[in-house]
Amino acid sequence: MGVDDIIAKSKKLLDENRDKIEDALKSDKAEGVSDKILDGAADAIKKVVPVEHHAKIDSTRANIDKNIGDS
C-alpha cells in the first residue's frame, strides 16, 4: 500500500464519518481538552513575546476556541 492509497482511504473515511467527527469536535469533552491545550499554548507564547502582543494572542486563542468544543 502506497502513500496515495493511504491518503485515498483516509479521505474516504473522513467523508463517511464527517457527521460523527463534527459532533465529536463540538462535544463537552473536546471543549475541556481544547481549552487546556489552547491555554497552555497561549501562556507559552506569552512568555517569549513582548507584552504588547499578548492581546493579539488572546484574540487568536478565542477565535480558535470558538471552532472547537461546545462553547
Secondary structure by P-SEA (a helix, b strand, c coil): ccaaaaaaaaaaaaaacaaaaaaaaacaaaaaaaaaaaaaaaaaaaacccccaaaaaaaaaaaaaaacccc
